[in-house]
């Protein structure tokens, strides 16, 4: 089942984000077959302030482990993390259901 993960960074954490970013991208690349979509959440100036990932998970606990094992989470970058089930209706500019 797909889950949306919305993780928002601690305030003023750009340096921490940059230091953890290579390990974060390696982690996601090693698990990309599970990801339906993912990328940075940006502020109005184009700076990354969080992450949005849609992951194919067995259940909520699996999705929570997925984000919990991410180097961004392990390194204390995130101020908040929400994990929510997702039902796809549109994808890539097309209605799917």
Number of C-alpha atoms within 10 A of each C-alpha: 12 21 24 20 22 20 23 20 22 16 10 9 15 15 10 15 22 13 12 19 14 12 14 19 15 13 16 18 12 9 12 14 10 15 16 14 12 16 11 16 17 13 10 6 6 9 11 18 20 22 18 17 22 21 26 20 18 11 12 15 10 14 23 17 11 19 21 13 13 17 20 26 19 13 14 14 22 20 13 12 18 13 18 15 17 14 11 10 9 10 10 6 6 8 9 9 8
